[in-house]
Amino acid sequence: MDSPAPRASEAGSPTGRAAGGRAASEIDGWGLGELSPQARERLARPAGEPLRPPPPDDHTAVARWRAEVHAAWLAGDPPAAACGHETVTIAGVRCLWAPAPTGGSAGPLAHDGGPLLVYLHGGGYSLGSPEVALPITERLAAAGLAVVSVDYRLAPEHPWPAAVDDAMAVFRALRAARPERRLAVGGDSAGGNLALSVAQQAGSDAPADHGPAALVLFSPHLDHGGPLRAGDDTDEAGAAWLRAAYCGTADPADPRISPLRGDLRGLPPTLVQVGTRDGLLGQAARFARAVRRAGGEVTLDVWDGLWHTWQYHRGLPEADRALAEAAAFVHRSFQPDP
């Protein structure tokens, strides 16, 4: 298996300009080498049809459409138990729990064997599940992180703030069970929005050290208030549907819905991974600049030639490496200061 493309942190200072006209010196990692054969093969495939959801007020049709999409996404994947996950309920919210390989048999509330990551899957706030996210959470657990993957309520049946409320309930229950324990929060795409919202809300709780110790965001969607952008599997109409489904009657520019517009002071050490082919690259760059202006510590890791949430793909060297680096980032964040 060929090695994935080296990036700036390994290959010296990048030269030239990154996507979107940003100077390469503004980011912390930027692909300089060739993509793996697996990535090139994936990019050579014809683009699929954009998702076509039914009207958001027809909840029965939405549920049927969601079930069909999930069945297609999960086809051929192993079940959760085969991936080392078990179903648990935390604060009334269904989750998948994956102990770290050396974490013992204690459940998530009793776990004290190293970093514990609260993970929030993507899917445009209307799709996705902990089972769909197994390709990510399985590899994070294999890299030594205990993982609680949250099955938060989905829009349009449950618009904002339902998903954030579920994520916060799980985070606070884990924190209350062992107040001395530090937690990390992570998520991809829509889950990145929820993860940042959790970090902002938890960081405002008293005492101040009850916020997360690390934040990991994969291709995060952080701002509903800006221009609509098509994604890998949505066109502009699909993006408008997802925004309407999640925001409901609320203002998309509300910083509680678009956390990039909220208070970014006091965030924990944060890692953002995003590809140059991702329509959300601009949001990731804006977020990193804003965090730095607020005095925070953020690593913006841009992977040249890669697409939205490539971390999901099994058998992709770039995905394996990205997730291993994300796990290492969390481990470092949990180390005591010298």
C-alpha positions as CSV (number, residue, x, y, z in Angstrom):
1,M,0.0,0.0,0.0
2,D,1.5,3.3,-1.1
3,S,2.0,6.0,1.5
4,P,-0.4,9.0,1.2
5,A,0.7,12.4,0.2
6,P,3.2,14.1,2.6
7,R,2.1,17.4,4.0
8,A,3.8,20.6,5.1
9,S,4.6,19.5,8.6
10,E,6.7,16.6,7.2
11,A,8.0,18.1,4.0
12,G,9.2,21.5,5.0
13,S,7.5,24.9,4.4
14,P,5.1,24.7,1.4
15,T,5.4,27.1,-1.5
16,G,2.9,28.5,-3.9
17,R,-0.7,29.1,-3.0
18,A,-3.4,26.8,-1.6
19,A,-7.0,26.5,-2.7
20,G,-9.1,29.6,-2.6
21,G,-6.2,32.0,-3.0
22,R,-4.9,31.6,0.5
23,A,-1.1,31.8,1.0
24,A,0.1,28.3,1.9
25,S,1.9,29.8,4.9
26,E,-1.5,30.5,6.5
27,I,-2.2,26.8,7.1
28,D,-0.3,24.1,9.1
29,G,-0.5,21.2,6.8
30,W,-0.7,21.2,3.0
31,G,-0.4,18.2,0.7
32,L,2.7,18.3,-1.5
33,G,3.0,14.8,-2.9
34,E,0.9,12.4,-4.9
35,L,-2.4,11.0,-3.8
36,S,-2.5,7.2,-3.2
37,P,-3.7,5.0,-6.0
38,Q,-6.9,4.3,-3.9
39,A,-7.6,8.1,-3.8
40,R,-7.0,8.5,-7.5
41,E,-9.3,5.6,-8.3
42,R,-12.1,7.1,-6.1
43,L,-11.7,10.5,-7.8
44,A,-11.9,8.9,-11.2
45,R,-15.3,7.5,-10.6
46,P,-18.3,9.3,-12.2
47,A,-20.1,11.6,-9.8
48,G,-23.2,10.2,-8.3
49,E,-26.6,11.8,-8.4
50,P,-27.3,14.4,-5.7
51,L,-29.5,13.3,-2.9
52,R,-33.2,14.2,-3.6
53,P,-35.0,14.4,-0.2
54,P,-38.8,14.7,-0.1
55,P,-40.5,17.8,1.2
56,P,-39.2,18.5,4.7
57,D,-42.8,18.7,6.1
58,D,-43.6,15.2,5.0
59,H,-42.0,13.4,7.9
60,T,-43.2,10.0,6.9
61,A,-41.6,10.3,3.4
62,V,-38.4,11.7,5.0
63,A,-38.1,8.7,7.3
64,R,-38.6,6.3,4.4
65,W,-36.0,8.2,2.3
66,R,-33.5,8.3,5.3
67,A,-33.9,4.5,5.8
68,E,-33.2,3.9,2.1
69,V,-30.1,6.2,2.1
70,H,-28.8,4.5,5.3
71,A,-29.3,1.0,3.9
72,A,-27.2,2.0,0.8
73,W,-24.5,3.6,3.0
74,L,-24.3,0.6,5.3
75,A,-24.4,-2.1,2.6
76,G,-21.5,-4.5,3.1
77,D,-20.3,-2.9,6.3
78,P,-19.8,-5.0,9.5
79,P,-22.2,-4.6,12.4
80,A,-21.3,-2.4,15.4
81,A,-20.5,-5.4,17.6
82,A,-18.0,-6.7,15.1
83,C,-16.3,-3.2,15.2
84,G,-16.0,-3.4,19.0
85,H,-19.0,-1.1,19.7
86,E,-22.0,-1.8,22.0
87,T,-25.2,0.1,22.4
88,V,-25.6,2.2,25.6
89,T,-28.0,4.9,26.8
90,I,-26.6,8.0,28.4
91,A,-28.9,10.8,29.7
92,G,-31.7,9.2,27.7
93,V,-29.8,9.3,24.5
94,R,-28.8,6.2,22.5
95,C,-25.1,6.0,21.9
96,L,-22.5,3.5,20.6
97,W,-19.7,2.9,23.1
98,A,-16.2,1.7,22.0
99,P,-13.6,1.2,24.8
100,A,-10.0,1.7,23.9
101,P,-8.2,-1.6,23.3
102,T,-6.5,-1.3,26.7
103,G,-9.5,0.4,28.5
104,G,-10.9,-2.7,30.2
105,S,-14.6,-3.5,30.5
106,A,-15.9,-0.5,32.4
107,G,-18.7,1.3,30.6
108,P,-18.5,4.9,29.5
109,L,-19.7,6.4,32.8
110,A,-17.1,4.6,34.8
111,H,-14.3,4.8,32.2
112,D,-11.1,6.3,33.6
113,G,-8.5,4.6,31.3
114,G,-7.3,7.5,29.2
115,P,-8.9,10.0,26.7
116,L,-12.6,9.6,26.1
117,L,-14.0,11.2,22.9
118,V,-17.6,12.2,22.5
119,Y,-18.2,11.8,18.7
120,L,-20.9,13.5,16.6
121,H,-21.5,12.0,13.2
122,G,-22.2,14.0,10.0
123,G,-25.0,13.7,7.5
124,G,-26.4,17.2,7.0
125,Y,-28.3,17.1,10.3
126,S,-30.9,14.9,8.7
127,L,-28.9,11.7,7.8
128,G,-26.2,9.6,9.5
129,S,-26.0,7.6,12.7
130,P,-23.3,6.1,14.9
131,E,-23.5,3.0,12.7
132,V,-22.8,5.0,9.6
133,A,-19.9,6.6,11.4
134,L,-18.3,3.3,12.4
135,P,-15.5,3.6,9.7
136,I,-14.3,6.7,11.7
137,T,-15.0,5.7,15.3
138,E,-13.7,2.1,14.9
139,R,-10.3,3.4,13.8
140,L,-10.2,6.1,16.5
141,A,-10.8,3.5,19.1
142,A,-8.1,1.2,17.6
143,A,-5.8,4.2,18.0
144,G,-6.3,4.2,21.7
145,L,-9.3,6.5,22.3
146,A,-12.4,5.4,24.1
147,V,-15.4,6.7,22.0
148,V,-19.0,7.5,22.8
149,S,-20.8,8.1,19.4
150,V,-24.0,10.0,19.9
151,D,-27.2,9.0,18.1
152,Y,-28.7,12.5,18.3
153,R,-32.1,13.4,17.0
154,L,-32.3,14.3,13.3
155,A,-34.0,17.1,11.3
156,P,-36.6,17.9,10.0
157,E,-38.6,15.9,12.5
158,H,-36.4,17.4,15.3
159,P,-34.9,20.8,14.1
160,W,-32.4,22.8,16.1
161,P,-31.8,22.7,19.0
162,A,-32.6,19.0,19.4
163,A,-29.3,17.7,18.2
164,V,-27.2,20.1,20.3
165,D,-29.4,19.4,23.3
166,D,-28.8,15.6,22.9
167,A,-25.0,16.1,22.5
168,M,-24.8,18.4,25.5
169,A,-26.9,16.0,27.6
170,V,-24.4,13.2,26.9
171,F,-21.4,15.4,27.5
172,R,-22.7,16.7,30.8
173,A,-23.7,13.2,32.0
174,L,-20.2,11.8,31.2
175,R,-18.6,14.8,33.0
176,A,-20.9,14.5,36.0
177,A,-20.2,10.8,36.4
178,R,-16.5,11.5,36.9
179,P,-16.0,15.2,37.5
180,E,-12.2,14.8,37.5
181,R,-12.2,13.2,34.1
182,R,-11.4,15.3,31.0
183,L,-13.3,14.7,27.8
184,A,-12.6,15.4,24.1
185,V,-15.3,16.3,21.5
186,G,-15.1,15.6,17.8
187,G,-17.3,15.4,14.7
188,D,-17.5,15.5,11.0
189,S,-19.4,17.9,8.7
190,A,-22.7,18.6,10.5
191,G,-21.2,16.8,13.5
192,G,-18.4,19.3,13.5
193,N,-20.9,22.1,13.9
194,L,-22.4,20.2,16.9
195,A,-19.0,19.5,18.4
196,L,-18.0,23.2,18.3
197,S,-21.4,24.1,19.8
198,V,-20.8,21.6,22.7
199,A,-17.3,23.0,23.3
200,Q,-18.7,26.6,23.4
201,Q,-21.5,25.7,25.8
202,A,-19.4,23.4,28.0
203,G,-16.7,26.0,28.2
204,S,-19.2,28.5,29.6
205,D,-20.2,26.1,32.4
206,A,-18.8,26.5,35.9
207,P,-16.1,25.6,36.8
208,A,-14.2,26.7,33.7
209,D,-12.1,23.5,33.5
210,H,-15.2,21.4,32.8
211,G,-15.0,22.1,29.1
212,P,-13.4,19.6,26.7
213,A,-9.6,19.0,26.7
214,A,-9.5,18.8,22.9
215,L,-11.7,19.4,19.9
216,V,-11.3,17.5,16.6
217,L,-13.3,18.7,13.5
218,F,-13.3,16.8,10.1
219,S,-14.6,18.9,7.2
220,P,-16.8,20.9,9.6
221,H,-19.9,22.8,8.5
222,L,-19.8,25.9,10.9
223,D,-21.9,28.6,9.3
224,H,-25.5,28.4,8.0
225,G,-25.7,32.2,7.6
226,G,-23.4,32.5,4.5
227,P,-24.0,31.5,0.8
228,L,-25.2,28.0,0.2
229,R,-22.5,25.6,-1.1
230,A,-23.0,22.3,-2.8
231,G,-21.3,19.3,-1.3
232,D,-20.1,16.0,-2.6
233,D,-23.6,14.5,-2.7
234,T,-25.8,17.7,-2.6
235,D,-26.5,20.4,-5.1
236,E,-27.6,23.9,-4.2
237,A,-31.2,22.9,-3.8
238,G,-30.2,20.0,-1.6
239,A,-28.1,22.4,0.5
240,A,-31.0,24.7,0.9
241,W,-33.2,21.8,2.0
242,L,-30.7,20.7,4.7
243,R,-30.5,24.3,6.0
244,A,-34.3,24.7,6.1
245,A,-34.7,21.3,7.7
246,Y,-32.2,21.9,10.5
247,C,-32.9,25.6,11.2
248,G,-36.6,25.4,11.1
249,T,-38.0,28.8,11.9
250,A,-34.8,29.9,13.6
251,D,-32.4,32.5,12.1
252,P,-29.6,30.5,10.3
253,A,-27.1,33.3,11.3
254,D,-27.9,32.8,15.0
255,P,-24.4,32.0,16.6
256,R,-26.0,29.0,18.4
257,I,-26.8,27.5,15.0
258,S,-23.8,28.9,13.2
259,P,-21.1,28.6,15.9
260,L,-18.4,30.2,13.7
261,R,-20.3,33.4,14.4
262,G,-20.2,32.8,18.1
263,D,-17.7,33.3,20.9
264,L,-14.5,31.5,20.0
265,R,-12.5,32.5,23.1
266,G,-11.5,29.8,25.5
267,L,-11.7,26.8,23.1
268,P,-9.5,23.8,23.9
269,P,-6.6,22.9,21.5
270,T,-8.4,22.2,18.2
271,L,-7.5,20.2,15.1
272,V,-9.3,20.9,11.8
273,Q,-8.8,18.5,8.9
274,V,-10.2,19.5,5.5
275,G,-9.4,18.7,1.9
276,T,-8.8,21.2,-1.0
277,R,-11.7,19.7,-2.9
278,D,-14.1,20.3,0.0
279,G,-16.6,23.1,-0.5
280,L,-16.3,23.8,3.3
281,L,-12.5,24.6,3.0
282,G,-13.3,28.4,3.2
283,Q,-15.3,27.9,6.4
284,A,-12.4,25.9,8.0
285,A,-9.9,28.7,7.1
286,R,-12.2,31.4,8.5
287,F,-12.6,29.4,11.7
288,A,-8.9,29.0,12.2
289,R,-8.2,32.6,11.6
290,A,-11.0,33.6,14.1
291,V,-9.7,31.2,16.8
292,R,-6.2,32.6,16.4
293,R,-7.5,36.2,16.7
294,A,-9.3,35.1,19.9
295,G,-6.0,33.8,21.3
296,G,-6.8,30.1,20.8
297,E,-4.7,27.2,19.7
298,V,-5.8,25.7,16.4
299,T,-4.2,23.4,13.8
300,L,-5.6,23.8,10.3
301,D,-4.6,20.6,8.4
302,V,-5.4,20.9,4.7
303,W,-5.0,17.8,2.6
304,D,-4.3,18.5,-1.0
305,G,-6.6,16.8,-3.5
306,L,-9.0,15.3,-1.0
307,W,-12.7,15.6,-0.7
308,H,-15.4,16.2,2.0
309,T,-15.0,13.7,4.9
310,W,-12.6,11.4,3.2
311,Q,-11.9,9.9,6.6
312,Y,-15.0,7.7,6.2
313,H,-13.4,5.6,3.4
314,R,-12.1,2.2,4.4
315,G,-9.0,1.0,2.6
316,L,-7.9,4.6,1.9
317,P,-4.4,5.3,3.2
318,E,-5.2,9.0,3.6
319,A,-8.1,8.2,5.8
320,D,-6.1,5.8,8.0
321,R,-3.4,8.3,8.4
322,A,-5.7,11.3,9.1
323,L,-7.5,9.4,11.8
324,A,-4.3,8.1,13.4
325,E,-3.1,11.7,13.5
326,A,-6.4,12.9,15.0
327,A,-6.1,10.3,17.7
328,A,-2.5,11.3,18.4
329,F,-3.6,15.0,18.6
330,V,-6.1,14.0,21.3
331,H,-3.6,12.0,23.2
332,R,-1.1,14.9,23.2
333,S,-3.8,17.3,24.4
334,F,-4.4,15.1,27.4
335,Q,-0.8,15.0,28.5
336,P,-0.1,17.2,31.6
337,D,1.9,20.3,31.1
338,P,5.6,19.9,31.8
